[in-house]
Amino acid sequence: MTNNEPLPPKTCEIDRMITKPEDIKKVLQGKKTATRRNGRYADPGEIMHLEGKSFRVERVYRQTLGDLTDEIANQEGYENLEAYKQSILSIHPGMPWKDDMKVWAHDFSAVEDEA
C-alpha cells in the first residue's frame, strides 16, 4: 500500500489499540512507540488516551511479519525481534508466524501537555 492510497475503514476503535497493562506501562515510560495489529485501529492524527496521557498516531501502514527487525521490535518495547515474536505467539496460542502475514503498523508519539 503506497502513501497515496486511501486507508480502508478501521476495523476497531483506537481505545482498543493498546489494552494490556504491561503494554500501557511501556507506552507511558516511552519504551513503546508503535503497535502492530491484525486490523486497523486508528487514523493518522488520531489521539489515543492512556491513563491521562495523550499520544498522537503519526503513521498507519501495512507490513508483513517478514519485514520486522530488531529495531521495529524495540519500537514495540522489546529487546529484540525474537522476544517480540515469542510474546506475540504466547498471546495467540497456535498462531503460525508466517513471514508473508500482513499486519497494520501504528506509529505514535506522546503529545505534550499544552499548559
Backbone hydrogen bonds, N-H to C=O, Kabsch-Sander energy under -0.5 kcal/mol:
donor,donor_aa,acceptor,acceptor_aa,energy
5,E,2,T,-1.0
11,T,40,R,-2.6
12,C,40,R,-1.4
16,R,13,E,-2.1
17,M,14,I,-1.8
23,D,20,K,-0.7
24,I,20,K,-2.6
25,K,21,P,-2.3
26,K,22,E,-1.7
27,V,23,D,-2.3
28,L,24,I,-2.6
29,Q,25,K,-1.8
30,G,27,V,-1.5
31,K,26,K,-2.4
32,K,26,K,-1.2
33,T,75,Q,-2.8
34,A,75,Q,-1.3
35,T,106,H,-1.9
37,R,104,W,-2.3
41,Y,39,G,-0.6
45,G,57,V,-3.8
46,E,43,D,-2.2
48,M,55,F,-3.5
50,L,53,K,-2.5
53,K,50,L,-2.1
55,F,48,M,-2.5
56,R,109,S,-2.8
57,V,46,E,-2.9
58,E,56,R,-0.6
58,E,107,D,-2.8
59,R,107,D,-1.4
61,Y,105,A,-2.0
63,Q,103,V,-2.1
65,L,101,M,-2.1
66,G,99,D,-2.6
67,D,64,T,-1.6
68,L,65,L,-1.2
73,A,69,T,-2.3
74,N,70,D,-2.2
75,Q,71,E,-1.7
76,E,72,I,-1.3
77,G,74,N,-1.5
78,Y,73,A,-2.7
84,Y,80,N,-2.0
85,K,81,L,-3.0
86,Q,82,E,-2.6
87,S,83,A,-1.9
88,I,84,Y,-2.5
89,L,85,K,-2.6
90,S,86,Q,-1.7
91,I,87,S,-1.5
92,H,88,I,-1.9
95,M,92,H,-2.2
98,K,96,P,-0.9
101,M,98,K,-2.1
103,V,63,Q,-3.1
104,W,37,R,-3.5
105,A,61,Y,-3.6
105,A,103,V,-0.6
106,H,35,T,-2.4
107,D,59,R,-2.4
108,F,33,T,-2.7
109,S,56,R,-2.0
111,V,54,S,-2.8
112,E,110,A,-0.6
115,A,113,D,-1.3
